[in-house]
Amino acid sequence: MNERGNGPASLNSDSVEPEEVPEPNSPYYPGFGVNAGAVEELHGLYAANPASVDAGWRAHFESENSLLLRSFNSPPAPLSAPSPAPHSAPPPAEPSASPIFHPPAPPISHPPAPPISVAEPSPPLQGSSARRDLPDAPAPPDPFAALQQADRYARVLRLIHFYRARGHRIADSDPLGGRSSYFPELDPAHYGLGDDDMGAHFITGDLPGGSIQTLGEILSRLRATYCGKIGAEYTHVQDPGRKAWLQDVMEKTQNKAQLGNQERRLIFEQLVGADLFETFVHTKFVGQKRFSLEGADTAIPMLQAAIELAPRLGINEIVLGMSHRGRLNVLANVLGKAYQAIFGEFQDNPLVISPFGSGDVKYHKGYSTDRFVESGERVHLTLTSNPSHLEAVNPVVVGRARAKQIRAGDTEGETILPILLHGDAAFAGQGIVAETLNLSQLPGYSTGGTLHIIINNQIGFTTTPAEARSTLYCSDVAKMIQIPIFHVNGDAPEAAVHCIKLAMEYRKRFQDDVVVDLVCYRRHGHNEGDEPAFTQPRLYSKIRSRRLLRELYAEHLIREGVLSTEQVTEIEDTRKTALNEAYDSIQSRPPGPDEPYEPNGPWTGFSRVRPNEDVNTAISVERLSQIAEGLGSLPEYFHLHPKLKALVYRRGRTIEDHAPIDWAMAEALAFGSLLLEGTAVRLSGQDCSRGTFSHRHAVFVDQESGEEYAPLDHLSDAQAHFEVLDSLLSEAAVLGFEYGYSLADPGTLTLWEAQFGDFVNGAQVIIDQFITSAHVKWGRMSGLVMLLPHGYEGQGPEHSSARVERFLQTCAEDCMQVVNCTTAAQYFHVLRRQMRRKYRAPMVIFTPKSLLRAPMATSRVEDLSESSFQTVIDDPLTSADPGRVERVLLSFGKVFYDLLAERELLKGDASERIALVRVEELYPWPEARLREIFSAYSNAQRVFWVQEEPRNMGAWTFVRDRLSDLVAENIRLEYAGREASASTATGSMRVHRSEQAMLVADAFEDLE
C-alpha cells in the first residue's frame, strides 16, 4: 500500500507494477496518437461534405489505403449530426408550438461558400487571417493543424454562448444612451478573430440560419437578437427546457416584434392617451401631485397588450398591484375609470362624499372593472389599493390572486394572472420584493407565475442607481428564483409589447414569474412640484432634450405608411375632445362614488356594520364527538411517531370520556366544526403545522415514507378544504399574502400565526397600512385572524410581548378585534364567531404559551356545546354576593392565573372581598358589559388594572381613560404592573420572577 492510502501505487515503487492505460478505441490512434479524436472529427466533416475539408485531408480519406476504408465498411457517424454543405439550403426550422411566436424568422441565406480549409493554422490573437498556399499534391497530414482548426470552431461557439449570456451588456435598452456599447467577451478579437475573418465559415451549433455560417452572419444574428432594443438575461436559468425554449423563440424571431398595422395603430393611440392625459391634468390642476407616467408612457401599451392577449392564453382575470407612479394614468387608460371621477378627485368637490370612512388620496386607490378585448371576450381587472409603502402591495396581490384561483377551482393558476408594477429603486431596495419572489414556487402560495414590470426611471426620489444598489441591474434580485429578465428600451414600444407577449407565453408554458424591466426615465421630479435638476442636472439635461415618444412613434408610423399625418391629428384631437368634455361636465354634475357602499362580488350579503346581537357558536356533543373521532383516526398503514400515539388516542376519546379540553384540542374542534359546516380553513406561518410549542400537531408525518397526513382534512367526504402551511421565514410577505387572500375569500377562515408574537414587528407595514386601516381608506373588508403568542414567561424581551399597545393605538371605527382568551372554550367560540357572523373585521388573538397545556386553562365539553364567547368574564366566586367586594382586579390574558393563585393564599374571607374580572376582548371596547359588572360591585373602593407589560406598553394607556368613564367618582383607578421600560421584558429569569411577584403584590397591597 502506498503512503497516500488506497490510491494507485507510485511509479517508483518496486513492489507493485503500474496499471496500464488502455489505448483509445479509434482506428486513427496508431497513425495519429493523441490527435486521433481530431482526425475523427475531420472525417465526420468530410463524410457530410467532402468539399468542407482541406484538399490534403480529402485525398487522404479518398485513398484506397486509408485507415478508415480498411477499418470500416461504412463511414463512422460523427458525435453530432453532420452539418450540411455550406451552399445547401438549411433544413426548415421546426414550427414553434407557441400560439404567439409561431412565425419563425426566415433563415439567413448566403451564397455558396468556398471549402473550409480545416488545416489552416490558427490566426494570431490580433485577428489577422492571412492564409498560406495549399500544395496541389497531397501532403502528409498535420495533426496540429486539425487541433488548431477545432480550436477556432470552439472559440466561435464560445462567442455565440457569450452573446447569449452577455449580449444584454451592450443592448440598446436605455433611451438616454447610458448603456455601454462595448463588452470584452462580446468582441471577436477576444477570441482571436478579426475583420478578415468575417467571411470565414464556422460551425454554428444550434444557432438558427444554418449549421454553417460566416462569422459576419453569426454576429449579425446574435447582435440583432441580444443587443437590440431588448437585452435578455436568461442563461442563469438552470432548467434546460426553459432556457432552450427562450433561446429558440428569441433567436428564430431575432427578438423582433411581429405586429400588424392595426396593432401598431393601437399602440400609437394608447401612447397618445397616456401622454395627453398627463398633459391635460398638468394644465388643468396646476401644482397638484399626480406622480406622472411621462417618460414611461410605454407601460400603457404593455399592460394593454397583456390584457388583449389574456383570453388567448386562457386568462379571464388579472389582479394588478402598483405604487403611485403612473397610477392615475393606468386607472384612466387601462382600467377605464371615468375621466370625470378622476378629475372630481382633483377638484375635491365638497358635494362628493366618500362612502368609506376617511378615504385616501387618489393615487393610492384601487379599482375593479370588466374589459372586453378585440375578440369580444371579457377580462376582469382588479387594481389593488396600495399605500406609499411602494412594494408592500406585492404579497397582497399574489395572495389575492391565489384566493381567486382557489375559489375558481384553478389549482394551476391558468385563469387568473397577477401583474405587479414596480419602481426600479424600490425593486432593488425593499426586502419584501425578495420575500414575495420567494413565495412564487412554494406549495400553498404559488399562483402559476406573476408578471413583473419594472418602471425603471433610473432614479429614486433623488437617488441615483449608483447610490441605490450594489447590483448591476435593479432586477438582479429576481435571479435568485431563476426567472428570465428582459430589459427593454422605454422608447421602443413595439419591442416592449413583444417582451410582454414573450413573458406571458413563458408564464403560460412554465407557470413561472417573468420580469420585464422597462428602462425609461421620469420626465419630472418625484412629484410635479420637485425640481430634479437640483441634484441631477446632467441627467435632466438629457431628459429635457428628449422629444415626446408619441411624436417619435407617429413619425415612424408615417414613414412606414401605417398612418397619415391627417390620421395622427385626428387621433389626437379625438382624445383631447374627450378630456375637455369630461372636465366641463364635472363643473355642473359632480360624479358619484366609484363603488357602491354595499359589498358586492364574493362579499355580497356581508355587512360593513358590526352586529350588536350575539351569534350562536355552540356545537352539539354529537358533532364534537364526530370531529374528535376523526382527529384520533389515522390510516392503518401510517407509521406514527411513538411519542404521538398517546396524543392521537386521547384526542379521539376526548368527547366520549368528557376529558378536559386543552388549547390545541379546542382549536382543532373549532376548525373541524367549521369544515363540516362548509367553511374552509387556511392556516399559515412558521412551523405552524406542528406548532412552535409542539402543541398543535395538525399534520402527522409517516416515520418511514415521509408522507404527511392531516386528520382535519379527512373528517368527511363532504367537508370543506383544510390547509395548514409551514411558511418561509418571513413575516411581512406571508402576512401580506394572507391578508390578500382574505380580501378575495370571505368564506375561508384565514389565519396567520407568528412563531412568537414579538415577530409581528417584522410585518408592521402590512398591519398599519393594510390590515387596520383598509376599511376606512379603501372600503376593503377582511376577516384575517392573527395568532400572536404572548405572555411573560421569563424568556427575554423578544419572546414575551406581541405589542398589545400597538394594535390598541390604531383601534377605532371598528377596524379590528383584539382578543386574549384565558380558556380553551373561549378560543373555540371566538374562532367560530369570526365565521358565523355576516360581518368581517380582522382579529388579533394574543395566544398563550404556558397555558397551552395548563390544566387551569382547559375547558369542559359543556363549555363548547352550551356556551358562547364572553367579551368579559365576571368572577364566579364573588358574583354571587357582589356587595362584599371591596376591590376589583381587571386583567387581560394569562396574568389572571397569577392573581388567582395569589388570592387562593388569602386567609379567612379576604378572597371573597376581591373580584377577579377578565377582559377577554379589549376592542371593540365592551363598555356595556363592564358597566353592568361595576354596577354590581357598587361597594368596591379600588379598581386595579393589572398587566404583565411595562406601564408604557400593554393595555394600560388604552383602558385608563375608558375605565375612568365607567367607575364611580369615589373609586380609585390604579395600575399594577411593571414600571415603564424601553425594552419589553428582562432577559433574566430571576429578575422576571421578582417583577412578576411584585406586580401581583401591588394588586393585593393593603388588603386586610
N, C-alpha and C positions, 0 to 999 in steps of 0.2 A: 504494500500500500504506500502511495506517495504521501508526502508531507501535507498535501492540501486536502486529504480526506479521500473520498471515493471517486474522485475525478480521474481522468486518464493519466497514466504514468508519464514521467518526464522522459523526453527523448534521450537524455543522458543516462537513463537507468540501464544497468546491465542485467537486471533480473526479469524485466518484462519487455517483450517486443512491442514496438509501436504499432498501433492499429493502422491498417492500410486504408487509404481513401479510395473508394471505387472510382473508375473512370466515368465521365459523363456518358449517358446513353445517347450518343449522337454519331451519325456516320461521318461527320466532319471533324471529329476530335483527333483522329490520327494525323490528319494533314494540317489542322489549324490550332490544335491545342485549346487554350482558354478562349480563343476567339470563335470557337465553333458556334456559339449561340448567335453571334452577329452574322455569321455566314448563313445560318438557317433563316434568319430574318430577311436577308437579301434574297435568298431563294424564294421566300414567300412573295416578295415584291415581283420577282421575275415570273413566278407562276401566274400571277394575276395579270401582269403586263410586261412582256419582255423588254419593251422599249423604256421601261422605267428604271433600268439599271445600266451601269456603265458597260460599254462595249466589251471590255475585257472580261467582266463577270458574265456577260451574256454568252460570250464564246466559251467560257469555262463550263457553264451549265449545259450548253448545247453539245459539248464534246462527247464522243462515244465512250471515252474513258472516264467521264465524270463520275465522281464518287457517288453522286446522287443516283445516276442511272444504274450503277452497279448494285446499289444497296436497296433500291425501292422499285416496285413495278409501277408506281404512280407517284406524282409529286406529293410531298408532305403538306398537310394542312397547316397554315400559319397559326400563330397563337390567337390572332383575331381575324375577323372576316377580311378577305383580300380586298384591297382598295381597287376601285375601277380605274380604267385608264384615264389619264387627265383630260383627254379630249372627248371622252364619252359623257353622255348626259348622266347626272347623278340620279340615283333611284328616287322615285317620288316619296315625299315625306308622308308618314302615316298621319291620317286626319286626327286632329285632337278631339277627344270626347267632350271637350268643354262646349257648353251651349253659347258661350260668349266669344271665345277665341278660336272659332272654327276655321276661318280662312287663313291658312298659313301663308307667310310671305313667300313669293317666288324665290327659288334658289338663285344664287349668283351665277350668271352664265359667263363663260370666258372662252376665248379661242383655244384651239389645240395648243398644248404646251410642248416644248422640246423635252426630250428624255431627261430625267433627273440623273445627274452624274453622282452616283452613290459613292464613288471612290474619291471624290474631290476632297481636299483637306479642309479642316475647319477654318473658317476665316479668322483673322486676328480680332482681338477684343474691340478694336475701334470700329469694326463694322465693315471693313474692306471685303469685297467679294471677288477679287482677282482670281481667275481660274488658270490652271496650267493646261497646255495642249495634251490631248489624249493620243496615244500611239494608234496607228491604223491596225497593227498586228496585235493579237492577244498578248497581253503582258502578264507576268506572274501576279497573282492576286496579292494585294497588300492588306493584310488583316487589320492593320491600324487605321487605314482609311475608312474601312467599314465602321469601325468603332467611332471615328470622328463624325461620320455622317449620321449615325444613330444618335450621337450626342446633339447634333444640330436639330434633329427632329424632336428630341426630348426638350431642348430649350424652347422651341416654338410651342410645344404642348404646355410647358410651364408658363409661357407668356399668355396663352389662352386662359389658363387657370387663374392667373393673377388679374386678368381683366375681369373675370367673373367675380373675383374676391375683392378687388381694389378699384374697379372702374369707377365706383361712386366717388373716389377721392378727386377725380378731375371732371366729374359730371357738371354740366351747365345748369345746376339746380338752384343757384342763387340769383334772383333777378337784379340784385345790386352788384353782381360781379365779384363777390367776395371769395368764391371758391378758387382754389389753385388750379392751374392748367398743367401742372407737371407733377408726376409722382414717379420715383425711380423704378419701381417694379413694373411700371407700365411703359417704360422706354425700351424699344427694341435693342438699343445699344447696351442696356443692362444685361442682355443675353448674347452679346457679341454679334448683333445683327445691325446692318446699316442700310442706307438708302439704296445701295446697289443690290441688296437682297430682296427688294420689294417685288421683283418679277420672278424670283425663285419659287418653286413649288414645294409644298410641305404637306405632310400628313396632318389632317385637322382633327382627328379623333371624332367626337360626336358633334362637332360644330356644324350647323346647317350650311347648305350651299355646296356640298360636295366633299368627298373624303379627301381629295387633294385640291388645294387652292394655293394661289400665290400668297406671299406674305402680305402684299398690299391688300388683297381681297379679305384676308383674315382680319387684318387690323381695321379695315373699313366696317366690316360687320360688327366686330367687337365694340368699336367706338360708337357706332350707331345704337347698339343695344344698351351699353352700360355707361356711356359718357355723354349722352344727350341731355335732354331736359329732365330725365329721370335717372337718379342714382339708386341702384338696388343693392341692398345688403341682404343676402340670403345664404351665403356659404357657411355661416355659423350654425345653420340648422343641421342637426345631426341626423335626422331621419332621411335616408337616401331617396325615398319615394317623394317626399315633399320637395326636396331640393331638385330632383330630376324634373318634376312637373314644372316648377317655376322656371328652371333653365330652358326647358323645351318651349314653353309658351313665349317667354321673353325673346329668345333667340329666333324663333320662327317669325315672329312679328317685328323683330328688331325694336321692341318696345314702342312701336308707333301706334297711335290711336287709329282705329278703323271706324271712322264716323261718317255717316251720310250727311248730305247737305241740310236735311231737316234738323238733325240733331245738332249740327253746328249752329244753325239759326237759333235753336232753343237756348244753346249756351250763351249766345250773344244777348238774347232777350233777358236771360237771368242776370247777366253782368250789368245790363242796363238797369234792371230793377234794383239790384244791390247798390249800385253807385248813386242812382237818383234818389233813392230812399234816404241815404245818408246826407246827401247834399240838401235835400228838402228839409229834413229835420234840423240841420245845422243853420239854415237860414231862417226858419220859422220860430225856432226855440233857442235863441241865441244864448250862449253861456251855460246851457243845461248839459249835464252829463248824459252821454248816450253810449260811451265805450264803442266807438265806431269800428266797423269792419274794414274801413278803407285801407287798401294795401293788401288785404286778404280776400278780395272780392270773389276769388275763385272758389272759396269754400261753399258758396251758394250753389254753383253748378255741380260741385262734388256731391253735396247732400241730395240735390235733385236727381242726380244720376243713380244714387243708391236707392232712392225711393222708386224710381222708374224701373229699375232692374229687379227690385224685390220680388214681385209676383212670379217672374220667370224662374226664380230660384226657390219658389215655394214659401216665400216670406209674406205674411199678411199683416204683421205689426212690427213697428220699430219703436224702441224706447231710447230716447236721447237724453244726454246729460252734457252740460257745458257751463262754463263760468260766464261772466258778464260780457266779455269781449265779443261783440257781434251778435249778442243775444236778441236784441230788438230786430235786427235785420233777418235773423233766422225765423223769428216769430212771424214777421210780416211776409217774407218771400219764400219760406219753406213750409211752415205750418199754416199759413194763410190767415193769421189773425188779422182782423179788420184794421185798416189804417185808422179808422175813427177811434177804435178802442185804444190804440197806442197813442194817438195824438191827444185823446182825452186825458190820459195819464200824465202827459207832459204839461197840460194846462192845469191839472189838479183842480178840476171843476168842483166847486162845493156841492153841486147838485148830484154828483156821482158818489154814492155811498157804498163802500165795500161791505159785503155781507159777512166777511170773515175778520172779526176782531180788528187788530191794529193794521193788518195788511203789511205790505213790503214795497220796496222801491221797484220800479217797473222792470229793471234789468236783472231781477232775481226770480221773477215769477215763472211758473210753469204753464203748460197749456196742452190740451188734447184736442184732436180733430181727426176727421177722416179725409184722406186724399184719394182721388181717382186718377190713375195713371193713364197714359195714352191708349192702352188696350181696354180701358174701361173697368179694370179691376180695382178693388178698394184696398187701401193700406191705411191702417190706423196708426196715428202718430201720437206719441206722448213725450213732451219735454218736461223733465223732472225739475221742480223748483230747486234752486241752489243758492246758498249764501255766498258771501265774498270769500269764503274759505276754499276757493278755486277747486282743487281736486277732491274735496271732501265728498262730492256727489258721486264719485266713481263707484264705490261699492254699493251705494244706494241704488244706482241704475241697474247694476248687474243683479242685485238681489231682487229688485222689482221685476226684471225680465225673467229671472228664474221662476218666480212665483207665477207669473203669467203663463209660462211654458207648462208648469205642472198643472195648473188649472185647465189648460187646453189639452192635456194628455200628451204633450210634446216632450217626451223624455230626452230627445236628442238635440233639442234647440233648433229645429229646422224651420219653424214657422214664425219665430219671434226673434228679432235681431236687436241687440244693444249697440248703440253707437255713442262713443264718447269723444267730445271735442276738448282738447287740452291746450294749454299755453306752453310754450317752449320752456320758459324759466320754471314754471310750476311742475312740469313733467319731470324735469331733471332734479328739482329741489325738494319735492314733497314726498315723504316716505310712504304715504298712503297709496301712491301710484304703484310702487313695487309690491305693497301688500295686496292690492287688488289684482295685479297681474298674477301674483302667486296663487290666487284663488281659481284662476281660469280653468285649470285642468283637475281640480280636486273633486272627488265624489261629493255630491250634495251641493256644490257651488258652481259647477261648470254650466255654461249657457250655450254651448255649441260654438263659441267664439264671439269676441267683441271686435267691432271695427273701431280703431282708434285713429282720429285725425288730429294732428298737432298743428295748431295755428302758430307757426314758427315766425314770430315777429323779429327774431334775432335780438331781442332786448326784453328785460323785465320791466319793472316800473321805470327805473333809471339805470338798471344794472346791465352791463354788457355780458355776453356769453363767457368771456374770459374771467369775469368775476363771479359768475353764477354757477359754474360747473367745472369739474375736473375731467370730464369726458370729452371725446371728440365731438360727438353729436348729443343733442338734448335727448334723443331717443335711445341712447345706449342701454339704459336700464332694462328696456324690453328684451334685450338679447338674452337675459337670464332665463327666459322661458322658450328660447329658440323659435322665435317667430320672425317672419320676413318684415323688413322695413324698407319703405320706398320713399326716397327724398325727391320731391318734385318741385319744379320751378313754379312759383305762385303766379307768374305772368305767362304761363303756358297752360291755359285752361283745358285744352284738348288732352294734353299729357296727364293732367290731374284727373280728368274723367276716366282716362284709360287706367290709371292706378286704382281708382275706386272699383272699376269693373274687375280688374285682376284680383284685387283684395277680396271682393265679395265671392268670386268664384273659388278662390283658395279657401275661404272660410267654409263655403258650402261643401267642398271636397274633403277637407281635413278637420273640420269642426275645431278650428283654432283661431286665436286672435291674429290680427294683422295691424300694422302701424303704417299710416301714410303721413309723412312729415311734409306739410305744405310750407316750403321755405318762401317767406314773403317779407313783409315789412309793415310797420304801423305808421300810417301817414301823419297822424297827430301824436300828441303826448299820451300818457297813460289815460288821461281823460282830456276832453276838449279844452279845458282851461289851463292845461300844462304847457310850458314852453320847453320842449325836449332839447332844443339847441343849447340850453344852459349847460348840459352835461355831455351831450353827444353832437357837437357841432359838425364834425365831418360826416357822420352817419346821416344826419338830417339834411346836410347839403346834397348828398346823393339822392335822398328820398324826394326832396322838393324839386329836383330836376327831372323826376320820373313823370312821364305822361300817364294819363288815366288808362287803365287796362281796357276799358270798354272802347276807347278811341283807337288803341293799337289793334285790338281784335277786329274792330269794324273795318279798319283799313286792310287788314289781312283778308277778311271775307270778301271785300270789294275786289281786291286783286285776284282772288280765286274765282270770282264770278258767282259766289254764293248769294250775295246781297248787292243791291244797287245803293247808290247814295240816297236816293229817294226813300227806299225801304228802311234804311238806317234811321233817317229823320222821322219817318212815320212811327217806328217802334218807340223811339224816344219820346215823341210828342204824346203818344197814347198813354205812356206811363206817367208823364208829367200831369196830364189831364186828370188821371185817376187820383193822384196825390192831392191836387188842388181841390177837387170836388170833395174828397174826404175831409180835408181841412175846413172847407167852407161849411160843410154840413154840421159839424160839431159846435159851431158857434150858436146855432139855434136849437139843435137837438142833441144834447149830451148823450153819449152812449151809455147803455146799462152795463151791469157787471158781466164779465166774461163767462162766468159759470153760475148756474143756479145754486141757491143755498142748500136745497135738498140734495143729499148724496145720490149719486147715480152709479151706473155700471155695477160692479160687484158689491158696492156699498148701498144699493137700493134697499130701502126698508130700515136702515140704521138711523138712529137719532144723533144729532150733534149735542143734544142737551142731556146731562146726566139725570137718570130717573131717580125719583125720591123713594119709590117703593122698593122693598127688598125682593130678591128673586129666590125661588126655592132651589137650593143646591143639594138637598139631601138625596141619598140613593138608598134604595131598598136593600135589605140584608141579602136577599136572593141575588141581586145583581152584584153586590160586593163579593159574595161567595163565588160567583161565576168568574169574576176577574181574578180573585185570589187563586182559584184552581188553575187558571191559565198561567199565572205567574209562577206557579210551582210545577209546571209541566215542561219537560224537555224531550226532544226526540230520543228514542231508545238507543240509537247508535251514538248519541252525543257523549263525548268524554269530558265531563266537567272536572274542574279543579277540585281536589278533595276538600279543600277548606271552604268551598262554596256549597257543598252538598247540604249541609245543615241549614244554611240560609235559604236555599230554594225550598227545602222541606217545610221550614217554618212559614215562609210566605204562602205556600199552598194551603196551609191549615189555619192561617191567622183568623179568618172569619168563623170558620167552623168551631175552633177552640175558644173563641172570644178572647183571644190573646191581645195584649197591649199592641197598639199600632204605632210604630215609630215613624220618624220623619220620612224616610225613604219609602216605606210601605204606603203611607198616606199619599205621597206624590204618585206612586205607581197606580194606586186605586183611582186617584183623580184623573190621571191620564187615561187609564183603561175605561173609565165610565164615559169620558168624552169620546173616545174612539168608538165605543159601541153605540153611541148616540149619533155617529156620523161626522164628528168633528176631528179633523186631522190634527196631529201634534208634531211639531218640529222643534227639537232642542239641539242647540249647538254651543260650542265653547271648548276651551282647552280641557281635555281629559274628562269630558262630562259623561261619556257612556259608562265608565266605571264610577266616576265621581272623584273629585280631588281628594276627598276624605274616605275613599274606598267604601262608600255607603250606598251608592245608587245601584250599581250592577244592573243597568238596563240592558246591557249586552253581555253575553257569555261567549267565551272563546273555547272551541274544542281543543283540548290539550294535545291532540295528535295531529289533526288535519289543519288546525288554524281557522276552521270555519266559524263564522260568527252567527249567533242566534239571539234575537230579541223577542222574548216572550210576549211583550206588548203588541208586537206586530202579528201575532198568531192567536188572538183571542177568539176570533170568529171569522167566517168566510165573508161576512157582510160588513165588517168593520171598516173604519177609515184608516188611512195610512199613518203609521208611526215611524218617525225618523229621528235618530239621535246621531250627532256627528261630532267627532273629535276634530276641532278646527285647527288650522295653523296657528302658530304662536303670535297672534295679533289680537289687539282689542279694537282698534279703530275700524279696520276694514271689515272684520267679521260682524261687529255690532252694526256698522253701516249697512252691510249686506242684509242682516236680519231685519233691520228697520225697513229697508226697501221691500223685502219680502212681505212684511206685514202691511205695507201700503196697498199691495195688489191683491192680498188674500185675507180678508177679514174672517173667513171661515176656518182658518187654521190657527190653533194656539201656537204662536211663535215665541220661543223663549231663547234668551241668550244667558249663559252663565259665566261669570268671571271665575277664574281659578281661585283668586282671593278678591274680596270686594274692593280692596285698595287698587287693584289693577285697572279698575274702571277709569282711573286717571288717564290712561293711555287713549281713551276714547272720548275725551271731554268735548272735543269739537262736535262729534256726532250727537252727543247728548244736548249740548247747548243750542246748536244751530238747527238741528232737525227734531229730535225727539220731544223736547219740552216746549218748543215754540212753533212748530209747523202748523198747528191747528189755527192759531191766530194770525200767523203770517200768510199762510198759503191755503188755509182751509182743508188741510190734509189730516185725516184721522188715522190712527194706528192703534192696534191692540197689543203691541210688543210688550213682553214681560222680561224684565232684567232680574236675574237671581244673583245677588251680591252677598257672599259670605261675610258676615260682620259680627264683631264681638271681641271683647278684650279678654284674651287668654294668656297673656304674657309672652306672646310670640313676636313682639317687636313692632316698630312703627309701620312696617309695610305689610303686616298680616293682622291688623286689628280693625281699621276703620274704612268703611266703604264711603266715607264722606257724606254722612246723612245731611249735614248742613248745606252742602252744595245743591242737592236736589231740592231741599225745602226753600232755599233762596229763590228758586225760579217758579215756585208753585203759585199759580194764580189762574183765574179763568178756567178752572177745571182742566188744566193742561195735562195732569197725570195723577196717579195714585201712589201713595208712599205707605208701605206696609211693613210691619215687623211682627211676625206671628210668634207666639210663645208656646203653641201646642201644635201637634201634628194635624189635628182636626181643623184648626183654623187655616192652616196651609192648604189642606184638602178643599175647603169650602171657597177660599179666595181664588184658587185656580179655576174652579168650576164657575164661580161668579163671573170671571173675566169673559167667559164664552157664552154663558146662558143669557146674558142681557143683550138687547139690541142697541148696545152702546159700547163704544170702544174708546179707551184712553190708555196711553202707555202706563205700565205699572212697574214700580220698583219694589222688589221684595228683599229686605235685608234678612238673609237666611243665616241660621246659626251654624256653629261648628261643634261646640261641646254639647249642644242639645240634640244633635243628630241621633245619638244613641242613649241619651239620658232618660232614665225611667220616668222622671218627673215631668218630661215634656211629651210623653206618649198619650194616646187617647184611646177611648173605648169604642167598640163598634157602634154603639148607640150615638156617639158624638158625630158620627158620619151619616147615620141613617135617620136621625131625628132632629138635627140641629141645622144651623146655618152660620155664616160668617158674622162675627160680632166686632164692630168697629172699636168698642171699648168693653172690657170685661171687668165687671164690678167684683169686689171681694166677697166670695161666698161665705166667709166666716163672719164678716161684720154686717153684711147687707140685711141679715135677719133682724138685727137690732141696731140700726144706724144711729140712734140717739146717743149711744155710749161713745161713739167715735170722737176722739179729740184731735187726731192728726190723720191727714190723708197723704199718702206717698204715691205719686203718679210716676210711671216709668214706661219705657218704650224698648221692648226687647228682653234679652236674657238677664239683665240686671235684676229683674223681678225675682228670679230664683235666689239671688244673693240676699235680697230683702226678706224673702220668705224664710230662708234658713236662719236669719238673724232674729226674726220675730218668734220663731219656734223656741229660741233660747230665753225669751222673756218669762218672767215668773208671775204667778198669780193671774189676774185678769188683764194685765197690761196688753196682752196680744189682742184682746177684743176692743181695745181703745185706739188701735192704729189700723187704718184701712189701706190695703194694697190694691191700687187700681191700675189696670194695664190698658194703655192706649195702643191698640193694635194697628190702627190706621191713622196716621197723622194728617194726611191730606187725601181727599177732602177733609177739612177740619171737622171733627164730629161734635160740633157745638151743642146740638140739641141733646145728645146722649150725655155729655159731660154736665150740662146744666141740670139735667134730671138727677144725676148722681150727687152733685154738690147740694142740691136742694134737700136730698135725703140726709146728707151729713151736715145738717144745719148747725150742729153744736161744735163742729170742728173749729179749732182755733188757729191751726197752722196747716198750710198746704205746701208740700215739697215737690219740686220736680227733681227726680233722681236720674242721673245718667252716668255712664262709664266714660264718655268722651270728655276732653277738656272743656272748660267753661266757654271758650270761644268757638267750640265746634259742637257737633251733635245737634240736638233739637232745641236747646235752651233758648237761644235767641229767637227762634220761631214761635215757641209756645208762650214765652214770657208775657207779651202784651195780650195775647189771646186769652190766657188764663186770668190775667188781671181783670179782664172784662166780665169774667164769669163768677169769680169768687166775691163774697161779700166784702164790704169796705173794712170791716173789723178783722178780717182774716189776713194773716201774713202769708205772702207767697215767697217761698225761699228756694234756694238752689243747693243741691247736694251732689257733688261730683268733683272731678279733678280740676285743679287750677288751670288757668289759661296757659297754653303752651304753643310753641311754634311747631312742634312735632306732635303727631297724633298719639304716640304712646312711647313708653320707655322700652329699652332693649333688655332690661334686667328683670328676671323673674322675681327676684327678691323685692325690688322696688315696686313692681307691678302688684304683688300681693299686699304690700304695705299700703299702696294707694287705694286698692280696692277695699281693704278693711276700713280705711279712713273715711271713704265716701259713704260707706254703709253706716259707720258710726255717726257721721254727721246727720244722717237722716233720722237716727234714733236718739239723738242727743236730748238730754233733759227730760227723758221720758221716765217718769217715776213708776 
